């Protein structure tokens, strides 16, 4: 599968899942998916940016900056389209997730009926709470696009760490 197709498939799956949630639930309603408290689908609309951060008028600026970043990532995916190394899969995941969330933000901006923010619905426990690292026992509610962006970021970071280590190893061998 070509990497650009992967991006669009992820954005499509994200939008279908959000459509399903908006059609089936009222905002703040919840459906238990796996055992009590393990995994719920809880419909919320994030009217702000990541993790519900409210930056006031800057929220609209973030939408426009996000669109520009998506265009840059789109270009990067296109020029890397034939590259088959592990790290080249990070950007298509990030692109697909970004497109999914930007569609919601544009629908809000253009005042489409039924849109007040990015649709989030995956509701699960916060494992960091159980290690005493965070105070909230529930994680932020998120969506498929957020998962795609996170997976893409992890792939991108891991592949760059690997490249950095290889570069370090080759520099050391040339110095010896």
FENSUL-V440403 format. One record per run of one state. SS is the DSSP state (H for helix, E for strand, - for the rest). FROM is the first residue (numbers start at 0). LEN is the number of residues. Records with the same first field share a line. If there is no record, write none. Layout:
# FENSUL-V440403
SS: FROM-LEN + FROM-LEN
This chain:
# FENSUL-V440403
-: 0-2 + 24-5 + 46-3 + 52-5 + 79-8 + 109-8 + 125-1 + 130-7 + 138-3 + 142-1 + 175-1
H: 2-22 + 34-4 + 49-3 + 57-22 + 87-22 + 126-4 + 143-32
E: 29-5 + 38-8 + 117-8 + 137-1 + 141-1
